[in-house]
Amino acid sequence: MVVTPQQMEKKMAFVNADDMKQALRDSGKVALYGLCFDTDKDAVKAESKPTLAEIAKLLKSDTSLGPTSFFLVRSNRSVEAAPECV
C-alpha cells in the first residue's frame, strides 16, 4: 500500500462585513476563521488584519452592535486583546 499526501480541502472562507451582517440577521451569530493567535499568546497576528478590518467596518456601519458582540474568541486573554486591534 502506498500512501500519497493530498492537499487538504479548504473549507474556511473569508467573511466580509456584508456577509457578517446577513449571518447575524439570519442566525444571530457568525463564524470567523481569520483571527489568528500564536499558541499561548494573546496578541493577534498580523494576518488577522483583513478580518479585523471587516469587523470594524461592520461595527461602524451598524451602531446597534458593540465590540462585545463579537469577541468570544479562544480565551479571556484573547477577548481582552482583540478589541485593541479594531
Contacts in CASP RR format, 6 or more apart in sequence:
PFRMAT RR
TARGET T0000
AUTHOR 0000-0000-0000
METHOD contacts of the structure
MODEL  1
MVVTPQQMEKKMAFVNADDMKQALRDSGKVALYGLCFDTDKDAVKAESKP
TLAEIAKLLKSDTSLGPTSFFLVRSNRSVEAAPECV
12 33 0 8 1.000
12 34 0 8 1.000
13 33 0 8 1.000
14 34 0 8 1.000
14 50 0 8 1.000
14 51 0 8 1.000
14 54 0 8 1.000
15 23 0 8 1.000
15 30 0 8 1.000
15 31 0 8 1.000
15 32 0 8 1.000
15 33 0 8 1.000
15 51 0 8 1.000
15 54 0 8 1.000
16 54 0 8 1.000
17 54 0 8 1.000
17 55 0 8 1.000
17 57 0 8 1.000
17 58 0 8 1.000
17 61 0 8 1.000
19 30 0 8 1.000
20 30 0 8 1.000
20 32 0 8 1.000
20 54 0 8 1.000
20 55 0 8 1.000
20 58 0 8 1.000
21 58 0 8 1.000
21 61 0 8 1.000
21 62 0 8 1.000
23 29 0 8 1.000
23 30 0 8 1.000
23 31 0 8 1.000
24 30 0 8 1.000
24 65 0 8 1.000
32 51 0 8 1.000
32 55 0 8 1.000
33 51 0 8 1.000
34 47 0 8 1.000
34 48 0 8 1.000
34 50 0 8 1.000
34 51 0 8 1.000
35 44 0 8 1.000
35 48 0 8 1.000
35 51 0 8 1.000
35 52 0 8 1.000
35 73 0 8 1.000
35 82 0 8 1.000
36 44 0 8 1.000
36 45 0 8 1.000
36 47 0 8 1.000
36 48 0 8 1.000
37 43 0 8 1.000
37 44 0 8 1.000
37 45 0 8 1.000
37 74 0 8 1.000
37 78 0 8 1.000
38 45 0 8 1.000
42 75 0 8 1.000
42 77 0 8 1.000
42 78 0 8 1.000
42 80 0 8 1.000
42 81 0 8 1.000
43 81 0 8 1.000
44 52 0 8 1.000
44 78 0 8 1.000
44 81 0 8 1.000
44 82 0 8 1.000
44 85 0 8 1.000
48 85 0 8 1.000
49 85 0 8 1.000
52 82 0 8 1.000
52 85 0 8 1.000
52 86 0 8 1.000
55 70 0 8 1.000
55 86 0 8 1.000
56 86 0 8 1.000
58 65 0 8 1.000
59 65 0 8 1.000
59 66 0 8 1.000
59 67 0 8 1.000
59 69 0 8 1.000
59 70 0 8 1.000
59 86 0 8 1.000
67 83 0 8 1.000
67 86 0 8 1.000
70 82 0 8 1.000
71 78 0 8 1.000
71 79 0 8 1.000
71 82 0 8 1.000
71 83 0 8 1.000
72 79 0 8 1.000
73 79 0 8 1.000
73 82 0 8 1.000
END
